[in-house]
Amino acid sequence: MEKVIVYQIKQVDFEKLEKLAERIYNTVTVIDYFCRTQQEIEELYNLAPIVENLRRDTDTVNAYFINYPDNKNF
């Protein structure tokens, strides 16, 4: 049987993580746009798939915070 570990995060810390996730998402969005529009630069063309994966992951994290229930029981 697996042991379940429960983490409790204070609301203040949750809100800090939420803002951090949003900033990371916004930064990756700009980088992704830049890599897609400047593909004549080989280095950016090579980075595009990595940035795309990073953007997908940040979308998921940011969506978690956006969709978290308003009733935040910590």
PDB file with one MODEL, atoms N, CA, C and O in Angstrom:
MODEL        1
ATOM      1  N   MET A   1       0.841  -1.180   0.000  1.00  0.00           N
ATOM      2  CA  MET A   1       0.000   0.000   0.000  1.00  0.00           C
ATOM      3  C   MET A   1       0.882   1.238   0.000  1.00  0.00           C
ATOM      4  O   MET A   1       1.873   1.311   0.727  1.00  0.00           O
ATOM      5  N   GLU A   2       0.512   2.203  -0.819  1.00  0.00           N
ATOM      6  CA  GLU A   2       1.290   3.437  -0.904  1.00  0.00           C
ATOM      7  C   GLU A   2       0.981   4.345   0.273  1.00  0.00           C
ATOM      8  O   GLU A   2      -0.146   4.402   0.764  1.00  0.00           O
ATOM      9  N   LYS A   3       1.999   5.044   0.703  1.00  0.00           N
ATOM     10  CA  LYS A   3       1.825   6.023   1.766  1.00  0.00           C
ATOM     11  C   LYS A   3       1.479   7.363   1.110  1.00  0.00           C
ATOM     12  O   LYS A   3       2.188   7.831   0.219  1.00  0.00           O
ATOM     13  N   VAL A   4       0.397   7.963   1.558  1.00  0.00           N
ATOM     14  CA  VAL A   4      -0.053   9.229   0.999  1.00  0.00           C
ATOM     15  C   VAL A   4       0.501  10.366   1.849  1.00  0.00           C
ATOM     16  O   VAL A   4       0.323  10.390   3.067  1.00  0.00           O
ATOM     17  N   ILE A   5       1.164  11.292   1.201  1.00  0.00           N
ATOM     18  CA  ILE A   5       1.719  12.454   1.883  1.00  0.00           C
ATOM     19  C   ILE A   5       0.871  13.663   1.515  1.00  0.00           C
ATOM     20  O   ILE A   5       0.640  13.928   0.335  1.00  0.00           O
ATOM     21  N   VAL A   6       0.417  14.382   2.505  1.00  0.00           N
ATOM     22  CA  VAL A   6      -0.413  15.550   2.277  1.00  0.00           C
ATOM     23  C   VAL A   6       0.390  16.787   2.641  1.00  0.00           C
ATOM     24  O   VAL A   6       0.940  16.890   3.738  1.00  0.00           O
ATOM     25  N   TYR A   7       0.448  17.730   1.695  1.00  0.00           N
ATOM     26  CA  TYR A   7       1.138  18.986   1.934  1.00  0.00           C
ATOM     27  C   TYR A   7       0.095  20.068   2.169  1.00  0.00           C
ATOM     28  O   TYR A   7      -0.936  20.114   1.498  1.00  0.00           O
ATOM     29  N   GLN A   8       0.374  20.916   3.109  1.00  0.00           N
ATOM     30  CA  GLN A   8      -0.503  22.044   3.345  1.00  0.00           C
ATOM     31  C   GLN A   8       0.274  23.324   3.068  1.00  0.00           C
ATOM     32  O   GLN A   8       1.378  23.529   3.571  1.00  0.00           O
ATOM     33  N   ILE A   9      -0.328  24.163   2.266  1.00  0.00           N
ATOM     34  CA  ILE A   9       0.303  25.421   1.891  1.00  0.00           C
ATOM     35  C   ILE A   9      -0.555  26.554   2.429  1.00  0.00           C
ATOM     36  O   ILE A   9      -1.776  26.553   2.277  1.00  0.00           O
ATOM     37  N   LYS A  10       0.088  27.504   3.048  1.00  0.00           N
ATOM     38  CA  LYS A  10      -0.644  28.671   3.542  1.00  0.00           C
ATOM     39  C   LYS A  10      -1.184  29.447   2.351  1.00  0.00           C
ATOM     40  O   LYS A  10      -0.598  29.420   1.268  1.00  0.00           O
ATOM     41  N   GLN A  11      -2.302  30.139   2.549  1.00  0.00           N
ATOM     42  CA  GLN A  11      -2.921  30.883   1.460  1.00  0.00           C
ATOM     43  C   GLN A  11      -1.973  31.934   0.900  1.00  0.00           C
ATOM     44  O   GLN A  11      -1.953  32.161  -0.310  1.00  0.00           O
ATOM     45  N   VAL A  12      -1.194  32.574   1.751  1.00  0.00           N
ATOM     46  CA  VAL A  12      -0.240  33.590   1.292  1.00  0.00           C
ATOM     47  C   VAL A  12       0.790  32.953   0.360  1.00  0.00           C
ATOM     48  O   VAL A  12       1.127  33.521  -0.680  1.00  0.00           O
ATOM     49  N   ASP A  13       1.284  31.786   0.730  1.00  0.00           N
ATOM     50  CA  ASP A  13       2.261  31.094  -0.105  1.00  0.00           C
ATOM     51  C   ASP A  13       1.631  30.628  -1.419  1.00  0.00           C
ATOM     52  O   ASP A  13       2.265  30.681  -2.473  1.00  0.00           O
ATOM     53  N   PHE A  14       0.381  30.172  -1.347  1.00  0.00           N
ATOM     54  CA  PHE A  14      -0.329  29.759  -2.549  1.00  0.00           C
ATOM     55  C   PHE A  14      -0.441  30.926  -3.528  1.00  0.00           C
ATOM     56  O   PHE A  14      -0.217  30.764  -4.728  1.00  0.00           O
ATOM     57  N   GLU A  15      -0.784  32.084  -3.014  1.00  0.00           N
ATOM     58  CA  GLU A  15      -0.928  33.265  -3.861  1.00  0.00           C
ATOM     59  C   GLU A  15       0.412  33.688  -4.475  1.00  0.00           C
ATOM     60  O   GLU A  15       0.454  34.161  -5.611  1.00  0.00           O
ATOM     61  N   LYS A  16       1.500  33.516  -3.725  1.00  0.00           N
ATOM     62  CA  LYS A  16       2.828  33.814  -4.270  1.00  0.00           C
ATOM     63  C   LYS A  16       3.154  32.851  -5.412  1.00  0.00           C
ATOM     64  O   LYS A  16       3.667  33.263  -6.453  1.00  0.00           O
ATOM     65  N   LEU A  17       2.853  31.566  -5.210  1.00  0.00           N
ATOM     66  CA  LEU A  17       3.098  30.575  -6.261  1.00  0.00           C
ATOM     67  C   LEU A  17       2.226  30.841  -7.487  1.00  0.00           C
ATOM     68  O   LEU A  17       2.657  30.647  -8.624  1.00  0.00           O
ATOM     69  N   GLU A  18       1.008  31.284  -7.242  1.00  0.00           N
ATOM     70  CA  GLU A  18       0.108  31.613  -8.338  1.00  0.00           C
ATOM     71  C   GLU A  18       0.666  32.757  -9.189  1.00  0.00           C
ATOM     72  O   GLU A  18       0.638  32.692 -10.418  1.00  0.00           O
ATOM     73  N   LYS A  19       1.168  33.793  -8.538  1.00  0.00           N
ATOM     74  CA  LYS A  19       1.749  34.932  -9.260  1.00  0.00           C
ATOM     75  C   LYS A  19       3.018  34.510  -9.999  1.00  0.00           C
ATOM     76  O   LYS A  19       3.254  34.945 -11.127  1.00  0.00           O
ATOM     77  N   LEU A  20       3.827  33.673  -9.372  1.00  0.00           N
ATOM     78  CA  LEU A  20       5.048  33.180 -10.010  1.00  0.00           C
ATOM     79  C   LEU A  20       4.709  32.356 -11.246  1.00  0.00           C
ATOM     80  O   LEU A  20       5.348  32.516 -12.286  1.00  0.00           O
ATOM     81  N   ALA A  21       3.721  31.485 -11.149  1.00  0.00           N
ATOM     82  CA  ALA A  21       3.311  30.672 -12.302  1.00  0.00           C
ATOM     83  C   ALA A  21       2.836  31.563 -13.441  1.00  0.00           C
ATOM     84  O   ALA A  21       3.124  31.292 -14.607  1.00  0.00           O
ATOM     85  N   GLU A  22       2.110  32.620 -13.109  1.00  0.00           N
ATOM     86  CA  GLU A  22       1.625  33.539 -14.138  1.00  0.00           C
ATOM     87  C   GLU A  22       2.786  34.275 -14.816  1.00  0.00           C
ATOM     88  O   GLU A  22       2.787  34.444 -16.035  1.00  0.00           O
ATOM     89  N   ARG A  23       3.769  34.710 -14.027  1.00  0.00           N
ATOM     90  CA  ARG A  23       4.925  35.402 -14.607  1.00  0.00           C
ATOM     91  C   ARG A  23       5.728  34.480 -15.510  1.00  0.00           C
ATOM     92  O   ARG A  23       6.162  34.884 -16.589  1.00  0.00           O
ATOM     93  N   ILE A  24       5.926  33.242 -15.070  1.00  0.00           N
ATOM     94  CA  ILE A  24       6.660  32.265 -15.883  1.00  0.00           C
ATOM     95  C   ILE A  24       5.901  31.998 -17.177  1.00  0.00           C
ATOM     96  O   ILE A  24       6.500  31.946 -18.251  1.00  0.00           O
ATOM     97  N   TYR A  25       4.595  31.832 -17.077  1.00  0.00           N
ATOM     98  CA  TYR A  25       3.773  31.604 -18.270  1.00  0.00           C
ATOM     99  C   TYR A  25       3.907  32.766 -19.251  1.00  0.00           C
ATOM    100  O   TYR A  25       4.096  32.547 -20.448  1.00  0.00           O
ATOM    101  N   ASN A  26       3.811  33.987 -18.758  1.00  0.00           N
ATOM    102  CA  ASN A  26       3.904  35.160 -19.633  1.00  0.00           C
ATOM    103  C   ASN A  26       5.278  35.258 -20.292  1.00  0.00           C
ATOM    104  O   ASN A  26       5.378  35.605 -21.470  1.00  0.00           O
ATOM    105  N   THR A  27       6.321  34.959 -19.550  1.00  0.00           N
ATOM    106  CA  THR A  27       7.683  34.996 -20.100  1.00  0.00           C
ATOM    107  C   THR A  27       7.851  33.953 -21.202  1.00  0.00           C
ATOM    108  O   THR A  27       8.396  34.250 -22.265  1.00  0.00           O
ATOM    109  N   VAL A  28       7.389  32.748 -20.950  1.00  0.00           N
ATOM    110  CA  VAL A  28       7.522  31.679 -21.941  1.00  0.00           C
ATOM    111  C   VAL A  28       6.683  31.984 -23.176  1.00  0.00           C
ATOM    112  O   VAL A  28       7.072  31.633 -24.290  1.00  0.00           O
ATOM    113  N   THR A  29       5.546  32.629 -22.993  1.00  0.00           N
ATOM    114  CA  THR A  29       4.709  33.008 -24.132  1.00  0.00           C
ATOM    115  C   THR A  29       5.459  33.967 -25.052  1.00  0.00           C
ATOM    116  O   THR A  29       5.405  33.824 -26.274  1.00  0.00           O
ATOM    117  N   VAL A  30       6.149  34.927 -24.482  1.00  0.00           N
ATOM    118  CA  VAL A  30       6.922  35.880 -25.281  1.00  0.00           C
ATOM    119  C   VAL A  30       8.086  35.171 -25.981  1.00  0.00           C
ATOM    120  O   VAL A  30       8.341  35.413 -27.160  1.00  0.00           O
ATOM    121  N   ILE A  31       8.779  34.313 -25.270  1.00  0.00           N
ATOM    122  CA  ILE A  31       9.898  33.572 -25.868  1.00  0.00           C
ATOM    123  C   ILE A  31       9.390  32.688 -27.006  1.00  0.00           C
ATOM    124  O   ILE A  31      10.012  32.620 -28.066  1.00  0.00           O
ATOM    125  N   ASP A  32       8.268  32.017 -26.791  1.00  0.00           N
ATOM    126  CA  ASP A  32       7.689  31.156 -27.816  1.00  0.00           C
ATOM    127  C   ASP A  32       7.345  31.959 -29.063  1.00  0.00           C
ATOM    128  O   ASP A  32       7.641  31.534 -30.180  1.00  0.00           O
ATOM    129  N   TYR A  33       6.724  33.110 -28.879  1.00  0.00           N
ATOM    130  CA  TYR A  33       6.386  33.973 -30.023  1.00  0.00           C
ATOM    131  C   TYR A  33       7.655  34.396 -30.770  1.00  0.00           C
ATOM    132  O   TYR A  33       7.697  34.369 -32.000  1.00  0.00           O
ATOM    133  N   PHE A  34       8.668  34.779 -30.027  1.00  0.00           N
ATOM    134  CA  PHE A  34       9.922  35.219 -30.636  1.00  0.00           C
ATOM    135  C   PHE A  34      10.565  34.088 -31.446  1.00  0.00           C
ATOM    136  O   PHE A  34      11.022  34.305 -32.568  1.00  0.00           O
ATOM    137  N   CYS A  35      10.596  32.881 -30.872  1.00  0.00           N
ATOM    138  CA  CYS A  35      11.198  31.745 -31.585  1.00  0.00           C
ATOM    139  C   CYS A  35      10.416  31.403 -32.847  1.00  0.00           C
ATOM    140  O   CYS A  35      11.007  31.033 -33.861  1.00  0.00           O
ATOM    141  N   ARG A  36       9.107  31.522 -32.792  1.00  0.00           N
ATOM    142  CA  ARG A  36       8.279  31.194 -33.960  1.00  0.00           C
ATOM    143  C   ARG A  36       8.408  32.233 -35.075  1.00  0.00           C
ATOM    144  O   ARG A  36       8.339  31.887 -36.255  1.00  0.00           O
ATOM    145  N   THR A  37       8.593  33.486 -34.712  1.00  0.00           N
ATOM    146  CA  THR A  37       8.633  34.535 -35.735  1.00  0.00           C
ATOM    147  C   THR A  37      10.038  34.815 -36.251  1.00  0.00           C
ATOM    148  O   THR A  37      10.182  35.530 -37.242  1.00  0.00           O
ATOM    149  N   GLN A  38      11.057  34.291 -35.628  1.00  0.00           N
ATOM    150  CA  GLN A  38      12.437  34.535 -36.041  1.00  0.00           C
ATOM    151  C   GLN A  38      13.125  33.234 -36.447  1.00  0.00           C
ATOM    152  O   GLN A  38      14.282  33.008 -36.093  1.00  0.00           O
ATOM    153  N   GLN A  39      12.424  32.383 -37.183  1.00  0.00           N
ATOM    154  CA  GLN A  39      12.963  31.061 -37.501  1.00  0.00           C
ATOM    155  C   GLN A  39      14.108  31.076 -38.504  1.00  0.00           C
ATOM    156  O   GLN A  39      14.753  30.053 -38.734  1.00  0.00           O
ATOM    157  N   GLU A  40      14.359  32.243 -39.103  1.00  0.00           N
ATOM    158  CA  GLU A  40      15.517  32.306 -40.007  1.00  0.00           C
ATOM    159  C   GLU A  40      16.826  32.261 -39.210  1.00  0.00           C
ATOM    160  O   GLU A  40      17.888  31.994 -39.772  1.00  0.00           O
ATOM    161  N   ILE A  41      16.747  32.520 -37.920  1.00  0.00           N
ATOM    162  CA  ILE A  41      17.926  32.389 -37.053  1.00  0.00           C
ATOM    163  C   ILE A  41      17.967  30.935 -36.593  1.00  0.00           C
ATOM    164  O   ILE A  41      17.078  30.477 -35.875  1.00  0.00           O
ATOM    165  N   GLU A  42      18.985  30.228 -37.003  1.00  0.00           N
ATOM    166  CA  GLU A  42      19.041  28.783 -36.787  1.00  0.00           C
ATOM    167  C   GLU A  42      18.923  28.393 -35.315  1.00  0.00           C
ATOM    168  O   GLU A  42      18.244  27.422 -34.980  1.00  0.00           O
ATOM    169  N   GLU A  43      19.574  29.140 -34.448  1.00  0.00           N
ATOM    170  CA  GLU A  43      19.539  28.803 -33.020  1.00  0.00           C
ATOM    171  C   GLU A  43      18.112  28.870 -32.472  1.00  0.00           C
ATOM    172  O   GLU A  43      17.698  28.021 -31.683  1.00  0.00           O
ATOM    173  N   LEU A  44      17.369  29.888 -32.901  1.00  0.00           N
ATOM    174  CA  LEU A  44      15.980  30.009 -32.450  1.00  0.00           C
ATOM    175  C   LEU A  44      15.122  28.905 -33.044  1.00  0.00           C
ATOM    176  O   LEU A  44      14.227  28.382 -32.381  1.00  0.00           O
ATOM    177  N   TYR A  45      15.397  28.552 -34.294  1.00  0.00           N
ATOM    178  CA  TYR A  45      14.673  27.452 -34.936  1.00  0.00           C
ATOM    179  C   TYR A  45      14.893  26.152 -34.161  1.00  0.00           C
ATOM    180  O   TYR A  45      13.964  25.367 -33.974  1.00  0.00           O
ATOM    181  N   ASN A  46      16.130  25.935 -33.713  1.00  0.00           N
ATOM    182  CA  ASN A  46      16.449  24.726 -32.961  1.00  0.00           C
ATOM    183  C   ASN A  46      15.833  24.737 -31.565  1.00  0.00           C
ATOM    184  O   ASN A  46      15.515  23.680 -31.019  1.00  0.00           O
ATOM    185  N   LEU A  47      15.665  25.919 -30.987  1.00  0.00           N
ATOM    186  CA  LEU A  47      15.071  26.023 -29.650  1.00  0.00           C
ATOM    187  C   LEU A  47      13.548  25.919 -29.661  1.00  0.00           C
ATOM    188  O   LEU A  47      12.944  25.625 -28.630  1.00  0.00           O
ATOM    189  N   ALA A  48      12.930  26.153 -30.795  1.00  0.00           N
ATOM    190  CA  ALA A  48      11.471  26.213 -30.873  1.00  0.00           C
ATOM    191  C   ALA A  48      10.761  24.990 -30.273  1.00  0.00           C
ATOM    192  O   ALA A  48       9.799  25.179 -29.528  1.00  0.00           O
ATOM    193  N   PRO A  49      11.179  23.754 -30.554  1.00  0.00           N
ATOM    194  CA  PRO A  49      10.485  22.603 -29.961  1.00  0.00           C
ATOM    195  C   PRO A  49      10.612  22.551 -28.433  1.00  0.00           C
ATOM    196  O   PRO A  49       9.679  22.143 -27.742  1.00  0.00           O
ATOM    197  N   ILE A  50      11.756  22.962 -27.919  1.00  0.00           N
ATOM    198  CA  ILE A  50      11.965  22.973 -26.467  1.00  0.00           C
ATOM    199  C   ILE A  50      11.060  24.015 -25.825  1.00  0.00           C
ATOM    200  O   ILE A  50      10.426  23.756 -24.802  1.00  0.00           O
ATOM    201  N   VAL A  51      11.006  25.179 -26.426  1.00  0.00           N
ATOM    202  CA  VAL A  51      10.156  26.257 -25.906  1.00  0.00           C
ATOM    203  C   VAL A  51       8.688  25.850 -26.000  1.00  0.00           C
ATOM    204  O   VAL A  51       7.895  26.173 -25.117  1.00  0.00           O
ATOM    205  N   GLU A  52       8.331  25.148 -27.059  1.00  0.00           N
ATOM    206  CA  GLU A  52       6.943  24.689 -27.211  1.00  0.00           C
ATOM    207  C   GLU A  52       6.558  23.740 -26.076  1.00  0.00           C
ATOM    208  O   GLU A  52       5.464  23.846 -25.521  1.00  0.00           O
ATOM    209  N   ASN A  53       7.446  22.824 -25.733  1.00  0.00           N
ATOM    210  CA  ASN A  53       7.191  21.913 -24.607  1.00  0.00           C
ATOM    211  C   ASN A  53       7.108  22.677 -23.289  1.00  0.00           C
ATOM    212  O   ASN A  53       6.250  22.393 -22.454  1.00  0.00           O
ATOM    213  N   LEU A  54       7.988  23.630 -23.109  1.00  0.00           N
ATOM    214  CA  LEU A  54       7.974  24.445 -21.901  1.00  0.00           C
ATOM    215  C   LEU A  54       6.674  25.235 -21.808  1.00  0.00           C
ATOM    216  O   LEU A  54       6.085  25.353 -20.733  1.00  0.00           O
ATOM    217  N   ARG A  55       6.238  25.765 -22.924  1.00  0.00           N
ATOM    218  CA  ARG A  55       4.980  26.528 -22.938  1.00  0.00           C
ATOM    219  C   ARG A  55       3.805  25.632 -22.578  1.00  0.00           C
ATOM    220  O   ARG A  55       2.922  26.042 -21.825  1.00  0.00           O
ATOM    221  N   ARG A  56       3.785  24.425 -23.103  1.00  0.00           N
ATOM    222  CA  ARG A  56       2.714  23.484 -22.788  1.00  0.00           C
ATOM    223  C   ARG A  56       2.686  23.190 -21.286  1.00  0.00           C
ATOM    224  O   ARG A  56       1.616  23.149 -20.678  1.00  0.00           O
ATOM    225  N   ASP A  57       3.852  22.987 -20.699  1.00  0.00           N
ATOM    226  CA  ASP A  57       3.928  22.718 -19.258  1.00  0.00           C
ATOM    227  C   ASP A  57       3.485  23.929 -18.440  1.00  0.00           C
ATOM    228  O   ASP A  57       2.782  23.780 -17.441  1.00  0.00           O
ATOM    229  N   THR A  58       3.894  25.122 -18.860  1.00  0.00           N
ATOM    230  CA  THR A  58       3.494  26.308 -18.107  1.00  0.00           C
ATOM    231  C   THR A  58       2.001  26.575 -18.279  1.00  0.00           C
ATOM    232  O   THR A  58       1.361  27.103 -17.369  1.00  0.00           O
ATOM    233  N   ASP A  59       1.438  26.217 -19.435  1.00  0.00           N
ATOM    234  CA  ASP A  59      -0.011  26.315 -19.618  1.00  0.00           C
ATOM    235  C   ASP A  59      -0.724  25.457 -18.570  1.00  0.00           C
ATOM    236  O   ASP A  59      -1.699  25.889 -17.955  1.00  0.00           O
ATOM    237  N   THR A  60      -0.228  24.249 -18.379  1.00  0.00           N
ATOM    238  CA  THR A  60      -0.837  23.325 -17.425  1.00  0.00           C
ATOM    239  C   THR A  60      -0.753  23.862 -16.006  1.00  0.00           C
ATOM    240  O   THR A  60      -1.738  23.830 -15.269  1.00  0.00           O
ATOM    241  N   VAL A  61       0.410  24.352 -15.623  1.00  0.00           N
ATOM    242  CA  VAL A  61       0.583  24.877 -14.262  1.00  0.00           C
ATOM    243  C   VAL A  61      -0.281  26.113 -14.049  1.00  0.00           C
ATOM    244  O   VAL A  61      -0.948  26.241 -13.022  1.00  0.00           O
ATOM    245  N   ASN A  62      -0.268  27.014 -15.010  1.00  0.00           N
ATOM    246  CA  ASN A  62      -1.056  28.237 -14.877  1.00  0.00           C
ATOM    247  C   ASN A  62      -2.549  27.902 -14.836  1.00  0.00           C
ATOM    248  O   ASN A  62      -3.297  28.521 -14.080  1.00  0.00           O
ATOM    249  N   ALA A  63      -2.985  26.940 -15.629  1.00  0.00           N
ATOM    250  CA  ALA A  63      -4.388  26.531 -15.634  1.00  0.00           C
ATOM    251  C   ALA A  63      -4.789  25.954 -14.275  1.00  0.00           C
ATOM    252  O   ALA A  63      -5.915  26.157 -13.821  1.00  0.00           O
ATOM    253  N   TYR A  64      -3.874  25.239 -13.633  1.00  0.00           N
ATOM    254  CA  TYR A  64      -4.164  24.702 -12.303  1.00  0.00           C
ATOM    255  C   TYR A  64      -4.529  25.834 -11.338  1.00  0.00           C
ATOM    256  O   TYR A  64      -5.514  25.744 -10.605  1.00  0.00           O
ATOM    257  N   PHE A  65      -3.731  26.886 -11.346  1.00  0.00           N
ATOM    258  CA  PHE A  65      -3.987  28.001 -10.428  1.00  0.00           C
ATOM    259  C   PHE A  65      -5.246  28.770 -10.829  1.00  0.00           C
ATOM    260  O   PHE A  65      -6.007  29.202  -9.963  1.00  0.00           O
ATOM    261  N   ILE A  66      -5.469  28.941 -12.118  1.00  0.00           N
ATOM    262  CA  ILE A  66      -6.661  29.654 -12.574  1.00  0.00           C
ATOM    263  C   ILE A  66      -7.924  28.899 -12.185  1.00  0.00           C
ATOM    264  O   ILE A  66      -8.906  29.507 -11.759  1.00  0.00           O
ATOM    265  N   ASN A  67      -7.902  27.583 -12.327  1.00  0.00           N
ATOM    266  CA  ASN A  67      -9.089  26.763 -12.090  1.00  0.00           C
ATOM    267  C   ASN A  67      -9.228  26.269 -10.656  1.00  0.00           C
ATOM    268  O   ASN A  67     -10.184  25.562 -10.336  1.00  0.00           O
ATOM    269  N   TYR A  68      -8.288  26.631  -9.794  1.00  0.00           N
ATOM    270  CA  TYR A  68      -8.376  26.173  -8.407  1.00  0.00           C
ATOM    271  C   TYR A  68      -9.641  26.766  -7.788  1.00  0.00           C
ATOM    272  O   TYR A  68      -9.937  27.943  -7.997  1.00  0.00           O
ATOM    273  N   PRO A  69     -10.380  25.973  -7.036  1.00  0.00           N
ATOM    274  CA  PRO A  69     -11.637  26.467  -6.458  1.00  0.00           C
ATOM    275  C   PRO A  69     -11.421  27.740  -5.621  1.00  0.00           C
ATOM    276  O   PRO A  69     -10.398  27.899  -4.955  1.00  0.00           O
ATOM    277  N   ASP A  70     -12.401  28.625  -5.675  1.00  0.00           N
ATOM    278  CA  ASP A  70     -12.334  29.845  -4.897  1.00  0.00           C
ATOM    279  C   ASP A  70     -12.265  29.568  -3.405  1.00  0.00           C
ATOM    280  O   ASP A  70     -11.662  30.334  -2.654  1.00  0.00           O
ATOM    281  N   ASN A  71     -12.872  28.491  -2.983  1.00  0.00           N
ATOM    282  CA  ASN A  71     -12.862  28.126  -1.576  1.00  0.00           C
ATOM    283  C   ASN A  71     -11.562  27.376  -1.298  1.00  0.00           C
ATOM    284  O   ASN A  71     -11.519  26.147  -1.350  1.00  0.00           O
ATOM    285  N   LYS A  72     -10.513  28.123  -1.006  1.00  0.00           N
ATOM    286  CA  LYS A  72      -9.177  27.562  -0.815  1.00  0.00           C
ATOM    287  C   LYS A  72      -9.039  27.088   0.630  1.00  0.00           C
ATOM    288  O   LYS A  72      -8.753  27.870   1.536  1.00  0.00           O
ATOM    289  N   ASN A  73      -9.247  25.802   0.816  1.00  0.00           N
ATOM    290  CA  ASN A  73      -9.089  25.212   2.156  1.00  0.00           C
ATOM    291  C   ASN A  73      -7.685  24.652   2.278  1.00  0.00           C
ATOM    292  O   ASN A  73      -7.344  23.654   1.644  1.00  0.00           O
ATOM    293  N   PHE A  74      -6.892  25.290   3.082  1.00  0.00           N
ATOM    294  CA  PHE A  74      -5.508  24.846   3.234  1.00  0.00           C
ATOM    295  C   PHE A  74      -5.390  24.067   4.489  1.00  0.00           C
ATOM    296  O   PHE A  74      -4.305  23.592   4.821  1.00  0.00           O
TER     297      PHE A  74
ENDMDL
END
